[in-house]
Amino acid sequence: MPEDVHTKQEQLPTGGHPEGEGQSGLLAGFPPTGLLLLAIVSIQLGAALATNLFPILGADGTVAIRIIISALLLGLAARGRVRRFASLFVRDWRLLLGYGLCIAAMNLFFYKAISLIPLGAAVAIEFVGPLGIAALASHRPAHFACVGLAALGIFLLTPLAGVDLDPLGILCALVAGAGWAGFVFLSRGVAMRVSGNDGLAIGMSIAAISMLPFAVAVIPDLISNPWLLLAGFGVALLSTTLPFTFEFAALKRLSNRAYGVIVSVEPAVAALIGALLLGERIGVQGMIAIACVVVAAIGITVTDGREPAQ
């Protein structure tokens, strides 16, 4: 996600790309599956880049800078609608406040997790949140079986299964997953009450405000080394702007089911990027655990009885 705020939202990630229709037209000639894979890779590259800022800014300072910059980018895309945002927030403040705090929580705890455990493991554990939401929403036995498979994968990543992963990192990833589940749950209400990308812009703004105390704490570091701010912009670009652009263009030409299957490979992509760029190794058992989560996510998608959206 997390995201970083990954645009994973009820098969319709946070309403698509904030910059609008024009940019998606530039990508119309690219295969939608390729665009979605690019979005996934971009998000994980952003997470990998963020880990390089942890020694200086800390996980909380890094995520604060990234969310604030992302909110500013979304604000620029939505310029001229500030009054509308204010009226929408007054009307649906409980829903939008919860939505924004879920964005903040899933990002903060995900960054905390990847500061303590490998990227692939953190993403796999975080996936339990939306998988649980999917199973509870459908009541299909096959879906509960998939959640059980995912739970087995998570167990294989814990010290109880003999894996040397920081328990606090595992807990943070689980909390990030809970935040992601809350995000998915509230996204449908936001989509019904707020049109277009306005809900995402408001939610990200709320998340940014909640992150201000962490941002204030790292201001001296940013002043002494302005390159850190540039790196934070890079993280925001890779984790938010580019994925939204790619996904918005892809979703117009992908069914919900195809989208769900492709996104399900994200834990494996995260593990690969963690190995290539961060030198992380999770071993055979870790790879089996991630495979369990990937298969579970694909299983929930392909056994969904709803008609694929065109």
BELFEN-V510202 format. One record per residue. N is the residue number from 1. RES is the residue in one small letter. SS is DSSP state (2 for helix, 1 for strand, 0 for the rest). PSI is psi in whole degrees, -180 to 180 (NA if undefined). Layout:
{{N;RES;SS;PSI} {N;RES;SS;PSI}}
This chain:
{{1;m;0;-74} {2;p;0;128} {3;e;0;-18} {4;d;0;161} {5;v;0;91} {6;h;0;149} {7;t;0;30} {8;k;0;102} {9;q;0;102} {10;e;0;42} {11;q;0;-6} {12;l;0;87} {13;p;2;108} {14;t;2;37} {15;g;2;14} {16;g;0;-158} {17;h;0;134} {18;p;0;-20} {19;e;0;-6} {20;g;0;-173} {21;e;2;-36} {22;g;2;-43} {23;q;2;-35} {24;s;2;-30} {25;g;2;-33} {26;l;2;-24} {27;l;0;8} {28;a;0;-25} {29;g;0;-6} {30;f;0;144} {31;p;0;136} {32;p;2;-35} {33;t;2;-38} {34;g;2;-40} {35;l;2;-41} {36;l;2;-39} {37;l;2;-38} {38;l;2;-39} {39;a;2;-44} {40;i;2;-46} {41;v;2;-41} {42;s;2;-43} {43;i;2;-44} {44;q;2;-32} {45;l;2;-39} {46;g;2;-42} {47;a;2;-41} {48;a;2;-42} {49;l;2;-39} {50;a;2;-35} {51;t;2;-25} {52;n;0;-18} {53;l;0;-14} {54;f;2;-42} {55;p;2;-26} {56;i;2;-50} {57;l;2;-16} {58;g;2;163} {59;a;2;-41} {60;d;2;-41} {61;g;2;-40} {62;t;2;-47} {63;v;2;-32} {64;a;2;-48} {65;i;2;-42} {66;r;2;-44} {67;i;2;-40} {68;i;2;-44} {69;i;2;-41} {70;s;2;-42} {71;a;2;-39} {72;l;2;-40} {73;l;2;-43} {74;l;2;-36} {75;g;2;-39} {76;l;2;-39} {77;a;2;-27} {78;a;0;22} {79;r;0;145} {80;g;0;-4} {81;r;0;23} {82;v;2;-44} {83;r;2;-40} {84;r;2;-42} {85;f;2;-42} {86;a;2;-43} {87;s;2;-37} {88;l;2;-41} {89;f;2;-42} {90;v;2;-39} {91;r;2;-42} {92;d;0;46} {93;w;2;-36} {94;r;2;-48} {95;l;2;-48} {96;l;2;-34} {97;l;2;-45} {98;g;2;-40} {99;y;2;-48} {100;g;2;-40} {101;l;2;-32} {102;c;2;-40} {103;i;2;-45} {104;a;2;-46} {105;a;2;-45} {106;m;2;-32} {107;n;2;-45} {108;l;2;-49} {109;f;2;-27} {110;f;2;-44} {111;y;2;-37} {112;k;2;-41} {113;a;2;-47} {114;i;2;-8} {115;s;0;-11} {116;l;0;-29} {117;i;0;163} {118;p;0;149} {119;l;2;-47} {120;g;2;-41} {121;a;2;-42} {122;a;2;-44} {123;v;2;-41} {124;a;2;-45} {125;i;2;-41} {126;e;2;-30} {127;f;0;-21} {128;v;2;-33} {129;g;2;-62} {130;p;2;-30} {131;l;2;-41} {132;g;2;-41} {133;i;2;-44} {134;a;2;-43} {135;a;2;-44} {136;l;2;-33} {137;a;2;-29} {138;s;2;-31} {139;h;0;18} {140;r;0;132} {141;p;2;-38} {142;a;2;-35} {143;h;2;-40} {144;f;2;-36} {145;a;2;-39} {146;c;2;-40} {147;v;2;-37} {148;g;2;-39} {149;l;2;-42} {150;a;2;-41} {151;a;2;-38} {152;l;2;-43} {153;g;2;-42} {154;i;2;-42} {155;f;2;-40} {156;l;0;-14} {157;l;0;-1} {158;t;0;162} {159;p;2;-26} {160;l;2;-27} {161;a;2;12} {162;g;0;13} {163;v;0;135} {164;d;0;70} {165;l;0;144} {166;d;0;121} {167;p;2;-34} {168;l;2;-38} {169;g;2;-41} {170;i;2;-43} {171;l;2;-43} {172;c;2;-40} {173;a;2;-38} {174;l;2;-41} {175;v;2;-39} {176;a;2;-41} {177;g;2;-39} {178;a;2;-39} {179;g;2;-39} {180;w;2;-41} {181;a;2;-43} {182;g;2;-39} {183;f;2;-47} {184;v;2;-44} {185;f;2;-43} {186;l;2;-20} {187;s;2;-38} {188;r;2;-43} {189;g;2;-41} {190;v;2;-43} {191;a;2;-33} {192;m;2;-30} {193;r;2;-26} {194;v;0;129} {195;s;0;156} {196;g;0;-138} {197;n;0;8} {198;d;2;-38} {199;g;2;-42} {200;l;2;-43} {201;a;2;-42} {202;i;2;-45} {203;g;2;-42} {204;m;2;-35} {205;s;2;-41} {206;i;2;-43} {207;a;2;-42} {208;a;2;-41} {209;i;2;-40} {210;s;2;-22} {211;m;0;-6} {212;l;2;-41} {213;p;2;-38} {214;f;2;-37} {215;a;2;-42} {216;v;2;-38} {217;a;2;-24} {218;v;0;6} {219;i;2;-44} {220;p;2;-38} {221;d;2;-39} {222;l;2;-36} {223;i;2;-42} {224;s;2;-23} {225;n;0;84} {226;p;0;-22} {227;w;2;-25} {228;l;2;-38} {229;l;2;-38} {230;l;2;-41} {231;a;2;-39} {232;g;2;-38} {233;f;2;-40} {234;g;2;-41} {235;v;2;-44} {236;a;2;-40} {237;l;2;-47} {238;l;2;-35} {239;s;2;-21} {240;t;2;-64} {241;t;2;-52} {242;l;2;-46} {243;p;2;-41} {244;f;2;-40} {245;t;2;-50} {246;f;2;-45} {247;e;2;-39} {248;f;2;-43} {249;a;2;-37} {250;a;2;-38} {251;l;2;-25} {252;k;0;-22} {253;r;0;11} {254;l;0;142} {255;s;0;161} {256;n;2;-41} {257;r;2;-45} {258;a;2;-41} {259;y;2;-47} {260;g;2;-40} {261;v;2;-45} {262;i;2;-44} {263;v;2;-26} {264;s;0;-19} {265;v;0;1} {266;e;2;-42} {267;p;2;-37} {268;a;2;-41} {269;v;2;-42} {270;a;2;-42} {271;a;2;-40} {272;l;2;-46} {273;i;2;-38} {274;g;2;-39} {275;a;2;-43} {276;l;2;-41} {277;l;2;-29} {278;l;2;-3} {279;g;0;25} {280;e;0;140} {281;r;0;129} {282;i;0;-3} {283;g;2;175} {284;v;2;-44} {285;q;2;-39} {286;g;2;-40} {287;m;2;-38} {288;i;2;-40} {289;a;2;-45} {290;i;2;-39} {291;a;2;-38} {292;c;2;-43} {293;v;2;-42} {294;v;2;-47} {295;v;2;-40} {296;a;2;-44} {297;a;2;-43} {298;i;2;-41} {299;g;2;-43} {300;i;2;-38} {301;t;2;-49} {302;v;2;-19} {303;t;0;6} {304;d;0;127} {305;g;0;-7} {306;r;0;153} {307;e;0;134} {308;p;0;137} {309;a;0;141} {310;q;0;NA}}
